[in-house]
């Protein structure tokens, strides 16, 4: 499981989104022989500046990994605002000094999710769509896993009563021996 506490814009190199590479790195993070349900949640604008993400999604499907995509941004595009080291807000620029405009590509994100049996949801304002993914997909996976793993297991607990019975039988033998030795015949 990954923690998102340290995520910020400084960890992302300039040059655009490489969805296929992100999917491949997600695949590599799982153990190949794991039988658990495996899922990757991609939070992205869906713009792709590298190789085909649908091929990477097909590879994820082969590994039994479900991809859930959360689309961030607007279809017509928007500028990306970042804070520099001094805390000043500015527009993100590429290596050539051009202002970066990010466009939401819902079609690609939907195709990626559908390829693996996942779900696409847009992120609006502060609602990231993660709750929808959890409620409609992941919670159902967890529920079905728990239901199939319920098994009655009987535990043998005969040792304690058996021990008590053996002690009582042994004590009975001592009591009767004393009573028999004290009896006098006439």
C-alpha positions in Angstrom: 0.0 0.0 0.0 1.2 3.4 -0.9 1.0 6.5 1.3 0.1 9.8 -0.4 1.3 12.0 2.5 4.5 13.1 0.8 3.1 13.6 -2.7 3.7 17.0 -4.2 4.4 18.6 -7.5 8.2 18.6 -6.9 8.4 14.8 -7.2 7.0 14.9 -10.8 9.6 15.5 -13.5 8.7 17.9 -16.3 7.8 16.4 -19.6 4.2 15.2 -19.3 2.4 12.1 -18.3 3.6 8.6 -19.1 0.5 6.5 -18.3 1.9 3.2 -19.6 5.0 3.6 -17.5 2.9 4.3 -14.4 0.8 1.2 -15.1 4.0 -0.9 -15.6 5.5 0.3 -12.3 2.2 -0.5 -10.6 2.3 -4.1 -12.1 5.9 -4.5 -10.9 4.9 -3.5 -7.3 2.8 -6.7 -7.0 4.1 -10.2 -6.3 3.5 -12.2 -9.5 2.3 -15.3 -7.7 -0.1 -13.4 -5.3 -3.6 -14.8 -5.3 -5.0 -11.7 -3.6 -7.2 -9.2 -5.4 -4.9 -6.6 -7.0 -6.0 -3.1 -8.0 -4.3 0.1 -9.1 -5.9 3.5 -8.8 -4.6 6.0 -11.4 -5.3 9.6 -10.5 -4.4 11.6 -13.6 -5.6 13.9 -16.3 -5.3 11.0 -18.8 -3.1 12.9 -21.2 -0.4 10.6 -22.5 2.9 11.7 -23.8 4.6 8.4 -24.1 3.7 4.9 -25.4 0.3 3.3 -25.6 -1.4 2.9 -22.1 -3.9 0.4 -23.5 -1.1 -2.1 -24.1 0.0 -1.6 -20.5 -3.6 -2.1 -19.3 -3.8 -5.4 -21.3 -0.6 -6.5 -19.5 -2.2 -5.6 -16.1 -5.3 -7.6 -17.0 -3.1 -10.6 -17.8 -1.6 -10.3 -14.3 -5.1 -10.2 -12.8 -4.8 -6.5 -11.9 -7.9 -4.2 -12.1 -7.2 -0.6 -13.0 -9.4 2.2 -11.6 -9.0 5.6 -13.1 -9.8 9.0 -11.6 -9.8 11.9 -14.1 -8.5 15.2 -12.8 -8.9 18.4 -14.8 -11.1 19.9 -17.5 -11.8 18.7 -21.0 -11.0 22.1 -22.5 -7.8 22.3 -20.4 -6.5 24.3 -17.5 -3.2 25.7 -16.4 -1.4 23.9 -13.6 -0.6 26.1 -10.6 2.3 25.1 -8.4 4.2 26.6 -5.4 7.9 27.2 -5.8 10.5 26.8 -3.1 9.7 30.3 -1.7 6.0 29.5 -1.4 4.9 31.7 -4.3 2.2 30.3 -6.6 3.1 30.2 -10.2 2.1 28.5 -13.4 3.9 25.3 -14.3 6.2 25.6 -17.4 7.9 23.0 -19.5 11.6 22.8 -20.3 11.1 25.2 -23.2 9.5 27.8 -20.8 6.0 27.3 -22.2 3.1 27.3 -19.8 1.7 23.8 -19.4 -2.0 23.3 -20.1 -3.4 20.0 -18.9 -6.5 18.5 -20.7 -8.6 15.8 -19.2 -8.8 12.8 -21.6 -11.8 10.9 -20.3 -12.0 8.6 -23.3 -8.5 7.1 -22.7 -9.1 6.8 -18.9 -12.4 5.0 -19.5 -10.8 2.6 -22.0 -8.0 1.8 -19.6 -10.5 1.0 -16.8 -12.8 -1.0 -19.0 -9.9 -3.1 -20.4 -9.2 -4.5 -16.9 -12.8 -4.6 -15.6 -12.2 -1.5 -13.5 -14.1 1.8 -13.2 -13.5 5.4 -14.4 -14.8 8.3 -12.3 -14.1 12.0 -12.7 -12.8 14.0 -9.8 -14.8 17.2 -9.3 -13.5 19.9 -7.1 -12.6 18.4 -3.7 -14.5 15.1 -4.3 -11.9 12.7 -5.8 -14.2 9.9 -6.8 -12.3 7.5 -4.6 -15.4 6.8 -2.5 -17.3 5.8 -5.6 -14.6 3.4 -6.6 -14.5 1.9 -3.2 -18.3 1.6 -2.8 -19.0 0.2 -6.3 -16.0 -2.0 -6.7 -13.4 -2.6 -3.9 -16.0 -3.1 -1.1 -17.7 -5.7 -3.1 -14.4 -7.6 -3.7 -13.7 -7.5 0.0 -17.2 -8.6 0.9 -17.1 -11.6 -1.5 -13.6 -12.6 -0.2 -14.8 -12.6 3.4 -18.0 -14.6 2.5 -16.1 -17.3 0.7 -13.5 -17.7 3.5 -16.0 -18.4 6.4 -15.5 -22.0 7.4 -16.6 -23.8 10.6 -13.7 -25.4 12.3 -14.3 -27.6 15.2 -11.7 -27.6 17.9 -11.1 -30.7 20.0 -11.4 -29.8 23.7 -11.8 -33.2 25.2 -8.4 -33.1 26.9 -9.5 -31.1 30.0 -12.6 -33.2 30.8 -10.6 -36.3 30.2 -7.9 -35.2 32.6 -10.4 -34.4 35.3 -12.1 -37.8 34.8 -8.7 -39.6 35.1 -7.9 -37.7 38.3 -11.3 -38.6 39.8 -10.9 -42.2 38.8 -7.4 -42.3 40.4 -8.8 -40.6 43.6 -11.6 -43.1 43.7 -9.1 -46.0 43.7 -7.3 -44.6 46.7 -10.6 -44.0 48.7 -11.9 -47.5 48.1 -8.6 -49.1 49.1 -8.6 -47.3 52.4 -12.2 -48.3 53.1 -11.6 -52.0 52.1 -8.6 -52.2 54.4 -10.5 -50.9 57.3 -13.4 -53.3 57.0 -13.3 -56.4 59.4 -14.9 -59.6 58.7 -16.4 -61.7 61.7 
